[in-house]
Amino acid sequence: MQIIPTAGHTATEPGISSALVAATRTLAGPPGMIALLQRVSEARVEVEGETVGAIDAGLLVLVGVERGDSEPQADRLLERILGYRVFPDAQGRMNLSLREIDGGLLLAPQFTLAADTRKGMRPSFTPAASPEEGARLFHYLVDRARASHSKVATGRFGAYMQVRLSNDGPVTFWLRAAASD
């Protein structure tokens, strides 16, 4: 049995063969960490009623980690997050990055982003990294973000979180970063 964590609970699914994982990879494309970017005027994450991370204007980024992801994917994803031009310039065009506006970055782990939803009525979490590997890479990403950006806050890996935000626009993008991007 493989243990699959969900928000506040644990579910089990039958063991997964390496052939099935390889087939899933082939269909879904190369491994790449996932980021769901949301431009916000403010955002915060609460765990058990306590605010554990909050920002003013900037990006709320939900992060998903898949099997096969590694540090090069995390490095490339962070490079894209910090440099992705989603903020308006003087003409109102999305030409400025988070770095350029010195905005806040709120990183929140989001296990369900790695779900395979291509068929059926229930998501499969086969593509998701193990909880240990997901936590390791999420914390690696956070450490790298803090080393290169001044305003970084986070959610809590493995916790049941309440995410509150004011989406600015709304502006929302799905990024996937393979090490070779």
ChimeraX attribute file (.defattr): number of C-alpha atoms within 10 A of each C-alpha:
attribute: neighborCount
match mode: 1-to-1
recipient: residues
	/A:1	8
	/A:2	12
	/A:3	13
	/A:4	17
	/A:5	16
	/A:6	16
	/A:7	12
	/A:8	9
	/A:9	10
	/A:10	9
	/A:11	9
	/A:12	10
	/A:13	12
	/A:14	8
	/A:15	10
	/A:16	11
	/A:17	9
	/A:18	9
	/A:19	9
	/A:20	12
	/A:21	14
	/A:22	12
	/A:23	12
	/A:24	15
	/A:25	17
	/A:26	11
	/A:27	8
	/A:28	12
	/A:29	10
	/A:30	16
	/A:31	20
	/A:32	26
	/A:33	33
	/A:34	24
	/A:35	26
	/A:36	20
	/A:37	23
	/A:38	24
	/A:39	25
	/A:40	25
	/A:41	18
	/A:42	19
	/A:43	24
	/A:44	23
	/A:45	24
	/A:46	18
	/A:47	15
	/A:48	10
	/A:49	9
	/A:50	10
	/A:51	14
	/A:52	15
	/A:53	20
	/A:54	23
	/A:55	22
	/A:56	18
	/A:57	19
	/A:58	27
	/A:59	32
	/A:60	33
	/A:61	25
	/A:62	22
	/A:63	25
	/A:64	25
	/A:65	31
	/A:66	24
	/A:67	18
	/A:68	16
	/A:69	23
	/A:70	20
	/A:71	15
	/A:72	15
	/A:73	24
	/A:74	26
	/A:75	19
	/A:76	19
	/A:77	24
	/A:78	20
	/A:79	15
	/A:80	17
	/A:81	23
	/A:82	19
	/A:83	14
	/A:84	18
	/A:85	17
	/A:86	21
	/A:87	21
	/A:88	13
	/A:89	13
	/A:90	8
	/A:91	7
	/A:92	8
	/A:93	11
	/A:94	14
	/A:95	14
	/A:96	16
	/A:97	21
	/A:98	21
	/A:99	19
	/A:100	12
	/A:101	13
	/A:102	14
	/A:103	23
	/A:104	24
	/A:105	32
	/A:106	27
	/A:107	28
	/A:108	25
	/A:109	23
	/A:110	23
	/A:111	24
	/A:112	18
	/A:113	21
	/A:114	22
	/A:115	16
	/A:116	17
	/A:117	12
	/A:118	10
	/A:119	8
	/A:120	8
	/A:121	7
	/A:122	10
	/A:123	13
	/A:124	16
	/A:125	20
	/A:126	21
	/A:127	21
	/A:128	23
	/A:129	21
	/A:130	19
	/A:131	17
	/A:132	9
	/A:133	17
	/A:134	25
	/A:135	17
	/A:136	16
	/A:137	22
	/A:138	25
	/A:139	17
	/A:140	16
	/A:141	21
	/A:142	20
	/A:143	12
	/A:144	15
	/A:145	22
	/A:146	14
	/A:147	10
	/A:148	13
	/A:149	15
	/A:150	13
	/A:151	17
	/A:152	20
	/A:153	21
	/A:154	22
	/A:155	24
	/A:156	18
	/A:157	17
	/A:158	17
	/A:159	15
	/A:160	15
	/A:161	23
	/A:162	15
	/A:163	17
	/A:164	13
	/A:165	19
	/A:166	16
	/A:167	18
	/A:168	16
	/A:169	11
	/A:170	9
	/A:171	14
	/A:172	17
	/A:173	13
	/A:174	12
	/A:175	18
	/A:176	19
	/A:177	23
	/A:178	20
	/A:179	17
	/A:180	9
	/A:181	10
